[in-house]
Amino acid sequence: MTIKEKVEKVLDGVRPGLQADGGDVELVNVDGDGIVQVRLTGACGSCPMAAMTLQYSVTNALKEAIPEIKEVQAV
């Protein structure tokens, strides 16, 4: 399984919580240096709590499941 496939699998686990609030997360890119770029969409894209959602829900889940991930960026 590639890192990109692992990231998608983790995001699939995070999505239900985001979708319950009218949002979602989209994988934009995974580079060879362990940097993942995601886009928060729907209600999450304009929510003032988006930065916390990214940090505590998405980033923590990805780093816990995939040690190769060094950074998660919102684009």
N, C-alpha and C positions, 0 to 999 in steps of 0.2 A: 504494500500500500504506500503510495507517495505521500509526501507531507501535505500536498494540496488535498488529497482525498481524506487524510486524517483531519485537516482543518474543517472541511465540509461536514464530516461526521460530527465533530464537536459543535459546530454551528447549528446543525440539525437538532442537537440536544438543548441548545439555548433558545432556539426560535419560539417554542411554545409560550414561554414567558413573555417574550417581546410581542408576539402576536396577540396575546391576551390583552395587551395595552394598546393595540392598534398599530404596532410597529413591526419591523423586521430587520434582519441584518443580511447583507449581501457581500460575498467574497469578491474582492476586486483583483487582488494579486497576492502571490506568495513568491518572494524572491529567494535566491540561493543563500542569502545571508541570515535567514531566519526572521525576516520582517514580513508581517502579514498586513495587508491593507484591506479594510472593510468599509462598507458604507451602511450607516443606519438609515432606514427608510421609513416611510409612513409617519405615524405620530412620533416615532423615535428621532426622526430627522430634524424635527423642530422643537423637540422637548428640551427645556432648560436642564433637565437631569441627564441628558444624553452622554455627557462626559463621564458621569458616574456609572451609568449603565455600561458604557464601553469598558471602563476600568474594572469594575467589580464583577460584572457578569461575563462579558466576552473575553477580556484579556486573561482574567484568572482561570477561566475554564480552559482556554487554549494552552496557557503555559503549564497548567497542571497536567493536562493530558498529553502534551507534546513538548518535551523538554528542549527540543531544538529551536523552538520559537523564542526569539530574543525580544521582539517588540511588536506591538499591535498598533497600527495607525488608522485613524478615521480619515477618510478622503471624501 
